[in-house]
Amino acid sequence: MKRKLFTILPLLCGVALVMGVSSCDDPDPGPGPGGDDETHTVSYLDGETVLHTEEVEDGKTAPEWDPSDTVTDKTFLGWYGEPTLTHAYDFTTPVTDDLSIFGSFVSYQEDTRRWALAGSGQTELLRASNWGTVFNDEHYMVKEDNDSANIYTIEINLFSGDQFQFTDPVIDEETGAVSWGHQRGGGYLVEPTRDGTEYFSVGGGLGADNYTSNITANVDGRYKFTLTTYPAGDFQKDDSPETYDNRNYYDTLEWVRVGDSTESRPETTTTFFMKGAEITSWADLQNDHTLMVETDGIHTLNNVYLRASDEFMFASIVTDTASGEVSEGNAYIRGSNLTEESKALVTGEANMKVVVDGYYSFTYDAEAETLEVTKNDEYTPTVASYYVDGNFGGRSWGIDESLKLTQNAVDPDVMELATPITVSAAGEQLGIQYYNAELASPYVDFFGSAYVAVADASYDLSAANIVFNTPGQYNISIDTYSHIITITPVV
């Protein structure tokens, strides 16, 4: 439901007749007959409907009229100074003209969604969430038993730097794939700052606006969150058909710090990886061609070939040093981290682009939060050919000329196998070797599961090699710019 724009009631001119006519053009008509002060009409509206009026003396304040006896079929959420309900009306403001005050009313409608926590951070619940990759029972909010309001609550631990929001998960019953539905992010949070302390900040991540932006915890503690929803006030942003573009001006996310965290902050390490429009198809590919290497707080990635047309940034992953558990981080390296010298080579404040095609190296100082970029004009890559290798279809690992990939006739970046491979049984494996028999070390590079951008039930990407779950025939190709492997079943 989108907001309607309402027409503010026209100004009523005070008219006094004392030995002549005082018109609306009179800047100061003065008191009326008998010395009475001028009054103004204050109208209280629900949409375009006037619910109540008050006559208020010039310079006095309007009363905060209670509409509960007049509007009994809707929930009243407050008075606003404009029909878009953006700013609450200040009842300490002196009234100097006729005035319209706009009520925020919404009808009750039962909310059948299951709201859940999605985020990333150092607490157990957020590490398990990994930005909504997993939704366990403890991630879901509990809905209050209430016939007149939709109230959901959850109590969680948070450490400074943790990021999160709430969503209605969409889970495919056949594949188990998880995606986000409606989102309630930072734009719904009530009073992120209290008593001069900013407990939460809004923004970060890749949210398109504050409504879908992440909430970042700034103070360690255990918190209770209360999400109150009014589905009758939902609308789609820009008429988008996507459920995550759902918005609502009435929903609120309130919070209380109930005490200290009931768990200890774990020891973790953070590393960064490149992702981009062409270089990874915006997929989270963590491999030798995208991962930075960290030494004493300095993260480096060397000799990456980038095109000026490609847009990219760096995201983070966090590893628990005790358990080895890996989860998506909430830190990013963007154009705003570029050193002044690097801005001659790379443009952008958020996502970045190099100025010209070429090989580039990146050095990120985590403490200073600065990214230094150099262009490697002297770098020459090793020349080799691509071969599919594996133990599929009754063969053993090893280079076979019949499995050499050749250039696609339409897209010169793509190297493909001329004929499909045959997988005889579940568990058979493959990868792509970058190989040159004329070199002393002929196996120049290897591309395995970390180079596959699209998950599918027919193969498993949890090991270094691509492991097939389903026998059959498959076409295999690799993009030589992004090194992304594509596997297509032959139907």
C-alpha positions in Angstrom: 0.0 0.0 0.0 1.6 3.3 -1.0 1.1 6.6 0.7 -1.6 8.9 -0.6 -0.9 12.6 -0.8 -3.6 14.6 0.9 -4.6 18.3 0.3 -3.9 20.6 3.2 -7.0 22.5 4.2 -7.1 26.1 2.9 -6.2 28.9 5.2 -9.2 30.5 6.8 -8.9 34.3 6.9 -9.9 36.0 10.0 -12.3 38.8 9.2 -13.1 41.7 11.5 -15.4 44.5 10.7 -14.8 47.6 12.7 -15.8 50.8 10.8 -14.5 49.1 7.6 -13.3 45.9 6.2 -10.1 44.0 7.2 -9.1 41.7 4.3 -6.8 38.7 4.0 -4.1 41.1 2.7 -4.0 42.8 6.1 -0.7 41.6 7.7 -2.1 42.2 11.2 -5.9 42.3 11.4 -5.6 42.6 15.2 -8.1 41.5 17.8 -11.8 41.1 16.7 -14.9 42.7 18.2 -14.9 42.9 21.9 -11.1 42.5 22.1 -11.1 38.7 21.5 -7.8 37.2 20.3 -7.5 35.7 16.8 -8.1 31.9 16.6 -7.0 29.3 14.1 -8.7 26.1 13.1 -6.7 22.9 13.7 -8.0 19.9 11.7 -7.1 16.3 12.6 -7.2 14.1 9.6 -7.3 10.4 8.7 -6.3 10.5 5.0 -8.6 13.1 3.5 -11.3 12.7 6.2 -11.5 15.4 8.9 -12.0 13.6 12.2 -12.0 16.5 14.6 -11.3 20.3 14.7 -10.1 22.6 17.4 -10.1 26.4 17.6 -6.7 27.5 19.0 -5.7 31.0 20.0 -2.9 32.5 17.9 0.4 31.6 19.5 -1.0 28.8 21.6 -0.3 25.1 21.0 -2.7 22.5 19.6 -4.0 19.9 22.0 -2.8 16.3 21.3 -6.3 15.0 20.6 -7.0 11.3 21.3 -8.8 9.7 18.3 -9.5 6.3 20.0 -13.2 7.0 20.6 -13.7 8.2 17.0 -11.6 5.6 15.1 -12.3 2.2 16.6 -11.5 -0.1 13.6 -7.8 0.9 13.1 -4.6 1.2 15.2 -3.5 4.7 15.8 0.3 5.3 15.6 0.7 9.0 16.1 0.2 12.5 14.6 2.3 13.9 11.8 3.0 17.3 10.3 2.5 16.3 6.6 0.4 13.8 4.7 3.4 11.6 3.9 3.8 10.8 7.6 7.5 11.5 7.6 7.9 13.7 10.6 6.0 13.5 13.8 4.0 16.7 14.6 5.6 18.7 17.4 2.8 19.7 19.8 5.0 22.3 21.4 4.9 24.4 18.2 2.8 27.7 18.5 -0.1 27.8 16.1 0.0 30.9 13.9 -2.2 29.8 10.9 -4.9 27.3 10.2 -3.3 23.9 10.4 -3.9 20.3 9.4 -2.4 17.4 11.4 -2.3 14.0 9.8 -3.0 10.8 11.7 -1.1 7.5 11.1 -3.8 4.8 11.1 -3.6 1.2 9.9 -6.1 -1.6 10.0 -5.3 -4.9 11.7 -4.4 -7.8 9.5 -2.9 -11.1 10.7 0.7 -11.6 9.8 1.3 -15.2 8.7 5.1 -14.7 8.0 7.8 -16.3 10.1 10.3 -13.6 10.9 13.9 -14.8 11.5 17.3 -13.3 12.3 19.9 -13.2 9.5 23.4 -11.8 9.9 27.0 -12.3 10.5 29.3 -11.7 13.4 31.1 -13.3 16.3 28.3 -14.7 18.4 27.3 -18.3 17.9 23.8 -17.5 16.5 25.2 -15.1 13.8 28.1 -17.4 12.9 25.5 -20.1 12.3 23.3 -17.8 10.3 26.1 -16.8 7.9 23.7 -14.2 6.4 20.7 -16.4 6.2 22.5 -19.4 4.6 21.1 -21.3 7.6 17.9 -20.8 9.5 17.7 -23.0 12.6 14.8 -22.9 15.1 16.7 -20.5 17.3 17.0 -18.0 14.5 13.2 -17.6 14.3 11.3 -14.9 16.4 8.5 -16.0 18.6 5.1 -14.6 17.8 3.0 -13.4 20.7 -0.5 -14.8 21.1 -2.5 -11.7 20.4 -5.7 -11.3 18.3 -5.2 -7.5 17.7 -1.5 -7.1 17.0 1.4 -8.9 15.3 4.2 -8.9 17.8 7.4 -11.0 17.4 10.3 -11.2 19.9 13.8 -12.7 20.1 16.6 -12.5 22.6 20.2 -12.7 21.3 23.8 -12.0 22.2 25.6 -9.3 20.2 29.3 -8.2 20.1 30.4 -4.8 18.8 30.7 -5.1 15.0 28.1 -7.8 14.5 25.6 -7.0 11.7 22.1 -8.3 11.3 18.5 -7.7 10.2 15.3 -9.7 10.1 13.7 -11.5 7.1 10.9 -13.9 6.2 12.9 -16.8 4.8 11.8 -18.5 1.5 12.9 -22.1 1.5 12.4 -24.3 -1.6 10.8 -27.5 -0.5 12.4 -29.6 -3.2 16.0 -28.3 -3.2 16.2 -26.8 0.3 17.6 -23.6 -1.3 17.2 -20.6 1.0 16.5 -17.0 -0.1 15.4 -13.9 1.7 11.8 -12.8 1.6 10.5 -9.5 3.2 13.2 -7.6 5.1 13.1 -5.5 8.2 16.4 -3.7 8.5 17.9 -0.6 10.1 15.1 1.7 8.8 12.7 0.1 11.2 14.9 0.3 14.3 13.5 2.6 17.0 16.0 4.9 18.9 19.4 3.4 18.0 20.9 6.0 20.2 19.9 6.3 23.9 21.3 8.5 26.6 24.0 9.8 24.3 25.3 6.3 23.5 24.9 4.9 19.9 24.1 1.3 20.6 23.4 0.6 17.0 24.3 2.1 13.7 22.4 1.7 10.4 24.0 1.0 7.1 26.7 -1.2 5.7 26.4 -4.3 3.6 24.8 -4.0 0.2 21.3 -2.8 1.2 19.6 -0.5 -1.3 18.2 1.8 1.4 17.9 2.1 5.1 14.9 -0.1 5.2 17.0 -3.0 4.0 20.3 -1.9 5.4 22.1 -3.9 8.0 22.0 -3.0 11.7 25.5 -2.9 13.3 25.9 -3.5 17.0 28.2 -1.0 18.7 27.9 -2.2 22.3 28.4 -5.7 23.5 25.4 -7.2 25.4 22.3 -9.4 25.4 19.4 -7.8 23.7 15.7 -8.4 23.3 14.1 -7.3 20.0 10.4 -6.7 19.4 9.2 -6.5 15.8 5.6 -5.2 15.4 4.1 -5.6 12.0 1.1 -4.2 10.2 0.7 -6.2 6.9 -2.2 -4.0 5.8 0.4 -1.2 5.4 2.8 -3.2 3.2 3.7 -2.0 -0.3 6.3 -2.9 -2.9 9.1 -0.5 -3.5 8.9 0.9 -7.1 6.2 -1.7 -7.8 8.9 -4.4 -7.7 7.6 -8.0 -7.9 10.4 -9.2 -5.6 9.3 -10.0 -2.0 12.4 -8.5 -0.5 11.4 -5.1 -1.9 8.4 -5.1 0.5 8.3 -1.9 2.6 6.0 -0.7 5.4 6.0 2.7 7.1 4.1 1.4 10.2 6.3 -1.6 11.2 8.7 -1.0 14.1 11.7 -2.8 15.6 12.2 -2.0 19.2 15.0 -3.2 21.5 16.0 -3.5 25.1 19.5 -4.3 26.5 18.7 -7.0 29.1 22.3 -7.5 30.3 25.8 -8.6 29.4 26.4 -11.2 26.7 26.0 -14.8 28.0 28.9 -16.0 25.8 32.5 -14.9 25.4 33.9 -13.3 22.3 35.8 -15.9 20.2 39.2 -15.5 18.8 38.9 -15.0 15.0 40.9 -14.1 11.9 39.5 -12.2 9.0 40.6 -12.3 5.4 39.2 -10.7 2.3 38.4 -11.8 -1.2 37.6 -10.0 -4.5 34.1 -10.2 -6.0 32.7 -8.3 -8.9 30.3 -8.1 -11.8 32.4 -10.0 -14.3 35.4 -11.3 -12.3 33.0 -13.5 -10.1 29.5 -12.7 -11.5 29.0 -11.3 -8.0 29.3 -14.8 -6.5 31.4 -15.4 -3.4 34.2 -17.3 -4.9 37.1 -17.9 -2.6 40.1 -19.3 -4.5 43.7 -18.6 -5.4 42.6 -15.9 -7.9 40.3 -14.0 -5.5 41.6 -14.5 -1.9 44.0 -12.1 -0.3 46.9 -13.5 1.7 47.4 -12.0 5.2 50.7 -11.3 7.0 50.8 -9.2 10.2 47.6 -7.4 9.3 48.6 -6.7 5.7 46.3 -8.4 3.1 47.6 -8.8 -0.5 46.3 -10.1 -3.8 48.7 -10.0 -6.7 48.6 -10.0 -10.5 44.8 -10.0 -11.1 43.8 -9.2 -14.7 40.9 -6.6 -14.7 39.0 -4.9 -17.4 38.0 -1.3 -17.1 34.4 -2.3 -17.7 34.3 -4.6 -14.6 33.0 -3.4 -11.3 34.4 -5.0 -8.1 35.0 -4.8 -4.4 36.4 -7.0 -1.5 34.2 -8.9 1.0 35.4 -10.7 4.1 35.3 -14.1 5.7 35.8 -14.9 9.4 37.5 -18.0 10.7 37.1 -19.1 14.4 40.7 -20.0 15.4 39.6 -22.6 17.9 37.0 -24.5 15.8 38.1 -23.6 12.3 34.5 -22.6 11.5 34.3 -20.2 8.6 31.5 -17.7 8.1 30.8 -14.7 5.9 32.1 -11.5 7.5 30.6 -8.0 7.6 33.7 -6.0 6.7 34.2 -4.7 3.1 37.0 -3.0 1.2 35.6 -0.4 -1.2 36.6 2.7 -3.1 36.4 4.8 0.0 39.5 2.9 1.3 41.7 3.8 -1.7 44.9 5.7 -1.0 45.2 9.0 -2.8 47.9 7.6 -5.1 45.7 4.6 -6.0 42.8 6.9 -7.1 44.8 7.6 -10.3 44.4 3.9 -11.2 41.0 3.0 -9.7 37.8 5.0 -9.5 34.7 4.7 -7.3 33.6 5.4 -3.8 31.7 2.1 -3.2 32.3 -0.5 -5.9 35.5 0.1 -7.9 36.7 0.1 -11.5 40.2 0.2 -12.9 40.9 3.0 -15.3 42.5 0.8 -18.0 42.7 -3.0 -18.6 45.7 -4.7 -17.1 47.2 -6.7 -14.3 46.9 -5.2 -10.8 48.1 -5.9 -7.3 46.2 -4.9 -4.1 47.6 -4.3 -0.6 45.1 -3.6 2.2 46.3 -2.4 5.7 43.6 -3.6 8.1 44.6 -1.2 10.9 44.8 1.9 8.7 41.9 0.7 6.6 43.7 1.8 3.4 43.9 0.0 0.0 46.9 0.5 -2.1 46.7 -0.5 -5.8 49.6 -0.9 -8.3 49.5 -1.7 -12.0 51.9 -4.4 -13.0 52.9 -3.5 -16.6 55.9 -5.9 -16.5 54.0 -9.0 -15.5 53.8 -11.8 -18.1 51.4 -14.7 -17.3 52.5 -18.3 -18.1 51.0 -19.7 -21.3 49.3 -23.1 -21.1 46.2 -24.9 -22.2 43.0 -26.0 -20.4 42.2 -29.7 -19.9 39.4 -31.5 -18.1 40.9 -34.0 -15.7 39.3 -36.5 -13.4 38.3 -40.1 -12.6 35.0 -40.1 -14.4 33.6 -42.5 -17.0 36.1 -45.3 -16.1 39.2 -43.2 -16.6 42.0 -42.3 -14.2 43.4 -38.8 -13.5 45.9 -37.6 -16.1 46.2 -35.3 -19.2 44.3 -36.6 -22.2 44.4 -34.6 -25.5 40.8 -35.6 -26.2 39.8 -33.6 -23.1 41.5 -30.4 -24.2 39.2 -27.4 -24.2 38.9 -25.2 -27.3 37.7 -21.6 -27.8 34.0 -21.0 -28.2 33.1 -19.6 -31.6 30.9 -16.8 -30.2 32.6 -15.9 -26.9 36.4 -15.9 -27.2 36.7 -15.8 -23.4 35.1 -19.2 -23.1 37.1 -22.5 -23.5 34.8 -25.5 -23.8 34.9 -29.2 -24.3 33.9 -30.3 -27.7 31.8 -33.2 -26.5 30.1 -34.0 -23.1 31.8 -36.1 -20.5 30.1 -39.1 -19.1 29.8 -39.6 -15.3 29.2 -43.3 -14.7 28.5 -43.3 -10.9 28.0 -40.9 -8.0 31.3 -39.9 -6.4 33.3 -39.5 -9.6 35.3 -36.3 -9.7 36.9 -33.7 -12.0 38.7 -30.4 -12.2 40.3 -28.3 -15.0 44.1 -28.4 -15.3 46.0 -25.5 -16.8 48.8 -27.5 -18.4 51.9 -27.0 -20.6 54.0 -30.1 -21.3 57.0 -28.0 -22.5 57.5 -26.5 -19.1 59.7 -28.0 -16.3 56.6 -27.8 -14.1 53.8 -28.5 -16.6 50.9 -28.3 -14.2 50.7 -24.5 -14.0 47.3 -24.2 -12.3 44.2 -26.1 -11.2 40.6 -25.1 -11.1 38.3 -27.1 -8.9 35.1 -26.6 -6.9 36.1 -23.1 -5.7 35.7 -21.9 -9.3 32.0 -23.0 -9.7 29.6 -20.1 -9.2 26.3 -22.0 -9.4 25.4 -24.7 -7.0 23.4 -27.7 -8.2 22.1 -30.9 -6.7 23.9 -32.9 -9.4 27.4 -32.1 -8.0 29.0 -31.4 -4.6 31.4 -28.4 -4.1 32.4 -29.1 -0.5 35.8 -30.7 -1.4 38.6 -29.4 -3.6 37.5 -31.4 -6.6 34.0 -31.2 -8.2 32.3 -34.4 -7.0 29.3 -35.6 -8.9 26.1 -36.9 -7.2 24.2 -37.8 -10.3 25.5 -40.0 -13.2 24.9 -38.6 -16.7 26.4 -36.5 -19.4 27.7 -33.0 -18.8 29.1 -30.2 -20.9 32.1 -28.4 -19.3 33.5 -24.9 -20.0 35.6 -22.3 -18.2 35.7 -18.5 -18.7 39.3 -17.5 -19.0 38.7 -14.0 -17.6 36.8 -15.0 -14.4 38.0 -18.6 -14.3 34.4 -19.6 -13.5 33.6 -23.2 -14.5 30.2 -24.0 -15.9 28.7 -27.5 -15.7 25.6 -28.1 -17.8 23.7 -31.5 -17.7 22.8 -32.9 -21.1 19.1 -33.4 -21.1 
